[in-house]
Amino acid sequence: MSMTPIKEDYLKIIFELGGAKKEVSNKQISLALGIAAGSVTEMVSKLKKEHLVTHKPYHDIALTKSGLDQAILLIRKHRLWETFLAQDLNYALPDIHPEAEVLEHVTSPNLLTRLDEFLGHPTHCPHGGVIPDQDGHFQEESYTVLATIPDGQTVTIERFIDDHDLLTYLADIKLSLETQVTVIKHEPFDGPIRVTTNSGQEFNISFKAAHNIFVTDENGAPLEHTTR
């Protein structure tokens, strides 16, 4: 079994979407990676043959024990490097992902341990994602996306999918972690979602971006997962 960069990207995104705890849909993966649904189906079939994911016809996708173990190591390497780049080298948030992609592939176990120690064993990366510890343990996080929040509800931004275009977009509209937003209106036909912040700023968030922003309730507690 060969592990290619594209397979690694799939394992990481399935983990980010909650595949360690629950099943995630083809549509969620497609939106997160910006890849056509047919291509996702094809790659998921390959991952299933390699016993990295579970998937039955008309069902969603989850990581197997082997897939989860590999995803945890990939996520740990990637997010520790992202933390170093942002915290110690002052990289802008949208620019850390491609650099971390390169660095994670040349990181030995010893270097990974030393990097973790140097950074003080961080539990979250700069865009809010969990960083598994050396034993593979990680904190529970929300898997509810902004797109599923009904009009009128107020939520807290917990984390963003690790995507350059998304992070650039969010920097442009100045939407940051731990911001409270109230959903005003979902425009029809996969249109944008209009929100207002607790400081009174009002703006639109695109349909795709709203599926890649995870939220908690006003007090930071996970919300019951719904689909939309």
Secondary structure, 3 states (H helix, E strand, C coil): CCCCHHHHHHHHHHHHCCCCCCCECHHHHHHHHCCCHHHHHHHHHHHHHCCCEEECCCCCEEECHHHHHHHHHHHHHHHHHHHHHHHHCCCCHHHHHHHHHHHHCCCCHHHHHHHHHHHCCCCECCCCCECCCCCCCCCCCCCCEHHHCCCCCEEEEEEECCCHHHHHHHHHCCCCCCCEEEEEEECCCCCCEEEEECCCCEEEECHHHHCCEEEECCCCCCCCCCCC
